[in-house]
Amino acid sequence: MMTREPLTLPEDTMIIEAEEKMQKHRVSTLLVTNKANKVTGLVRIFD
């Protein structure tokens, strides 16, 4: 990723919320983080 401050969402976020965030920010990928704010995965609009 070539973003200084990538968009993230917590692991327990509902998929509809992730989709809304992607649409709002016009991105196709969000990083998933745990409670310690460590990246644990990613969600892509194409998944």
N, C-alpha and C positions, 0 to 999 in steps of 0.2 A: 504494500500500500504506500502510496506517495502522499499521504495526508499527515500534516503535523498533529492534528487533533482529530483522529478518526471517531466516527459516531459509534457508540456502544449501547448495549442494552443488557440488563441482568438476565441470568439463566432462566428465571421463572416468568419471563415476559410471554404473554400470549402472542401467538403468531399474527393475529389481526393487528395488534399494537405495533409489531415489528413492521408489518406492511404499511401501516399508516405513517410511521416514522420515515420509512424509505421514500414514500410518495412526497411527504412534506419537504424533505431535504434533497429530493431528486438524486438519490443514490440507489445502487443495486446491491450493496453489501453492507452489513453491520457486524461489528465484532460483538461476541457474547462474552460477558465477564461474570466471574463468581463474586461472592461476598467480599473477598479480599481484593477485588478489582483486578484480578489476573485474567487474562484472555484464556478462555476455555474452548472457543470455537468461533464459527461465523455463520451467518445466515445470508443467503443470496436470494434475490427475487426469483431466480430460476429453480430453486430447490423445491 
